[in-house]
């Protein structure tokens, strides 16, 4: 039986659900879904952008609909492109298919788009409607939109903690707080982001690989914040750097011999400014990440790195794994360090979008409440070695 809908909003939500299937595969492009429906809103064809460089969602949906697309309505999450990139313009495919009406979630904010796709369709006599289920579409592509609007990637903060809020015992022991099922989910997260970031404390204490196992659709660059360039040359991160990208960010005052040894081992090193406490400037790091067109960055600790991000209001999304364990201890580390706030906020800092059990743990995911401006970026840039 042919699937049908009652409203265009419902059709757009279906397009959003299809687009999600391309997450982690299409970046730095946005995730896009499309549905072709007739006048009764019965589905004639559908599709999504499956991978960077592959056919766009509109083309897949139109091919799925075939000849029945003539005179039908195309519902698509993002404005169809009108330029030659990795693929031909989607507007050409829309016109060739004989579509009568195009319903768009949001216009493409990319500089190269500039509304040209919508104009091309309107000039050809098609009925064009923009702004259906806008919030759902913007939520779908929040990282892509943030990169365009701010020049910074979407920052995912991840931590596992005990019921009493500890990420390590008093003596520093931290493996393993969460269960195997939670760690599998973390590997899935790593497999769909552009970079995985940790501080030097975590890198030394845990000697992690920071790779996705099994591999995901993306191979994330491992990033270590290490102002003095003291990452051990025999660490797993350095030893695997010829095979999996490793970026180390240090201070401009770091020992040149240490930097040279890391570069010789296959590590990419960038040096930048530090604050009055010798910590790397987060704003400059995010700007550097944006120049690399990184859309999603997963930060896995430690406490002070997460604290610096929280202090600056840089965390966009949190992934928290709560394990049914008690550690206690006045000196045991909490999840988020930094300077912190002097008062408990009256309103929520993050809006919960998902909560579920993962093995014996509880997984909580939330996104930052919008409102208030981010700290301005510093003007300094990093230099490459």
Number of C-alpha atoms within 10 A of each C-alpha: 3 6 9 15 14 10 10 15 18 15 26 25 21 19 26 28 18 23 26 17 17 21 21 27 21 22 22 17 17 24 29 30 31 32 31 30 26 18 9 11 19 16 19 23 21 25 25 27 28 23 18 18 14 12 17 26 28 31 24 22 24 27 18 17 21 13 13 18 24 17 15 23 24 26 30 33 37 27 25 29 25 21 16 9 9 11 13 15 17 21 22 17 17 22 16 12 20 17 21 19 21 22 25 25 25 19 20 21 15 12 8 11 16 14 17 18 21 24 15 17 22 15 10 9 12 19 15 16 15 18 15 21 19 18 12 17 26 18 13 20 20 18 23 26 21 17 21 17 11 13 21 29 30 24 21 23 26 20 21 27 25 22 16 15 19 25 28 23 20 15 10 12 13 17 11 13 25 24 18 14 13 23 17 15 15 21 17 19 19 30 23 23 26 23 27 27 25 22 22 25 18 18 24 15 12 14 16 13 17 23 21 21 14 9 14 18 17 18 19 26 21 23 25 23 24 22 24 20 25 15 22 16 14 11 15 16 26 23 17 16 20 12 9 18 18 24 22 24 24 25 22 17 14 16 14 12 10 16 23 14 13 21 17 10 16 18 24 18 22 19 24 20 21 17 10 8 6 12 18 23 18 20 20 21 22 21 22 20 20 20 12 14 19 24 27 26 26 27 24 22 24 24 22 20 26 23 20 21 21 19 16 15 15 22 20 21 21 21 22 20 28 26 24 15 15 14 17 16 12 9 12 17 22 19 21 23 17 15 11 13 9 6 6 8 8 6 7 10 13 16 14 15 10 11 14 11 13 20 13 14 24 17 19 17 19 19 18 16 14 10 6 7 7 11 10 9 16 13 8 14 14 18 12 10 11
